[in-house]
Amino acid sequence: MTDDWNDYADGWDGNSDVRLFAARAFSALDSHAGIRGEAWQSKRVLDFGCGTGLLTELIAPHVKEVIAVDTSDRMIAVLKDKNLSSVTPVHADILGGGAAGGKDRLSGFDLICASSVCGFLPDYAAAVKALSGLLERDGRFVQWDWQGQDGGGFGLTEQQMRAALTAAGLGSIRVKQVFALDTGGQSMPVLMGSGTCNADRP
């Protein structure tokens, strides 16, 4: 995400489609990983490209800690104003090395989420590989993105997701359509891609 997202910050939480996307992503996450379960209460989560924290808000009550990261300072300011317990908002470009001061906290995650983020990144595959390196062994990477069409254009295809997750060295890879939103008179499908870290991290 870039600084252009600052322009959307003030009205982001008032967008019903944005809120619905977050709610359905959380529901899919719970179905996939049982995030509401007791086992998650000791877990650490990174919400990558968190925006104003709509998904963070839903995850936080069920885990030990959420580090919520975004490159938009205005989005992070809105999140900070919510004063969510167990949530640490961070304004940084962690893929570009912009959070060196908090490097110790930005690793060892049991779950990394990226909701409607990866399809906007300049190098999606490289981002997934970098993020997977921040996972604990058996930690999960989970993303939700608009489903694209073969031949390029907006969104990500199932093939693109599978290829990136595989190249990142993740195992137990799953890619499937989990919901769709009616926008502008058409139904837009959303893919969830996930994989598990099978290697010990130094």
N, C-alpha and C positions, 0 to 999 in steps of 0.2 A: 504494500500500500504506500502511497505517496502523500506529500503534503496537500494534494488536491482534495483529499478526503476531509481536510479541515472545513471546507465549505459546507459539508453536510452535517457536521457535528451537532449543531444546536437543535436541529429538527429530527435527528436520527431516531431517537426513541419514540417519536410520535408517528413514525411510519408503520402502519399496520402490517404491511408485507414484510418489513424487516423483523418485526416482533414475531410474526408467524413463522418465518424462516428459523429463527432461534429456537422457538418452542418445539418445532418439528424436528430440528436437529437434535435437541436434547432428548426427545422421545426416542429417536432412532438410536442415540447413544445408550440410553438405558436398556433398550431392547438388545443391543449388541453386547454391552459390557456390564450391565447391571449396576449402573453408577449410583443408584439409590441404596445399594446394599451396604451392610455393615462393614464389609471388607475394605471399602473405599475410604472409610473415615480416617485412615492413617496415611492416605496417598497424597502425592504432590502432583499438581496439574499445571501445564503451561497452556494458556489460551493465546495462540499466536495470531496476530492481527485481530485483536479483541474488539476493536471499535470502542463503543461506549459500554461494553460489558454485558450485553443482553444475554449471551450464552454463559458468561462468567457468573452472572446472578443466579442462574439455574443450577449450575454445577457446585458453587461454593458451599451450600449448606450440607453437602454430602461428602466432602473431602477435607483433608487437613489444611491444605493451602492451595491457592490459585495465584500463579504469577501471570498477570494479564499484560501483554506487550503489544504496543502499536507504534507505528512511526508518526501518527498524527497527534500532535500535542493537544489539539482541541478535543479530540475524541477521548484522550486520556484524562483531560481536565474534567469532562463530564462524568467519567467513571469515578474519579477521585471524589467528586462531590457527593457520590452515593454512600461513601463511608461504609463499604461492605466489610464485615469482619472476615478474617482469613483470606482477604484479597490484597495483593500488592500490585498496584498499577505501575507500569514502567513505560516511559516514553523512550523508545530506542529502536534502532535498526540492528537487531541482533544478527541478522544474516551478513550485515556489512561490518560487524565488529564494533558497533556503536554502544555496547553495554559492557565494556571491559571492566569497569569498576565493580560490577555486580556479577562477575563471571561465575563465582562459586555457586550462587543461587540459581543461575541459569543452566543447570544441568541436573542429572539424577531424577528425571521426571518419570512418574508412573503412567502418565497420559499426556500427550500433546494433541490439542485440538486446533483445527484451522477451519473456520466456518466462512464460506464464501470469500476465500482469500487466495488460494493457490492459482485459480484461473486468471488472476490479475497480475501474477508475478512475472518478471521478465525471463526468469530461468526456473521454471517450476521443478524440474527434475533435480537440479542442484540444490534447491531449497529443501526438498524432502530429504535429500541425503544429509544435508547439514543438520536439519532438525532431528533426524533419527539418531544422530550422534549425541543428542542431549537426553536420550532415554536411558532409564535403568534397564537391566536385563529383564525381559518379560514385559517391559513397558510397551504401551500401544500408541501408535500414531493414527489419528482419525481425522479425515477431512470431509467436507461437504462442498460441492461445487455444482453449478449449473451444468447440465449435460450438453456437450457440444456435438457437432455433427462431423463425420469423417470428411476430410477435405479442408479443414481449417475453419476459422471464424471464432465466434464467441463460445466460451466454456471449454470443458475438458471431456474427452471421450473415455469410454471404459478402457480402451486399449492404452491411451496415454497414461491413465491412472495406474493401471497394472504395470506398465513398463517402468514408471518412475518409482513405484513402491518396490519393485523387484530390484532395480538398479541401486536403490538405497540399502539393500541387504536385509530388508525386512522379510519376515516369514508369516505364515498363516494369513496370506493376503486375501482380502475380500473386497470386491467392488460390485455395487448393485444400486439400482434406483430405489430410494427410500421414501420419497414423496414428490409431489409436484405442486406448484403454486399457479393460480390463475392470475396472469398479469397481462394487461392490455388486450384482453379478450382471447388470450391463448394460454394453454397449459404448458408450463415450463418445468420439465423434470429435473430433479436434483439427484446426483450420484453421491453415495457415501463410499469412500475408499478407506481401508484400514490395513494395518500390518503390525506385527509384533517384533520387538528387538530380541534376537536370539543370541546376542553376543555380550560378553562381559565388557564393561567400559572401564578404562583406566581411571 
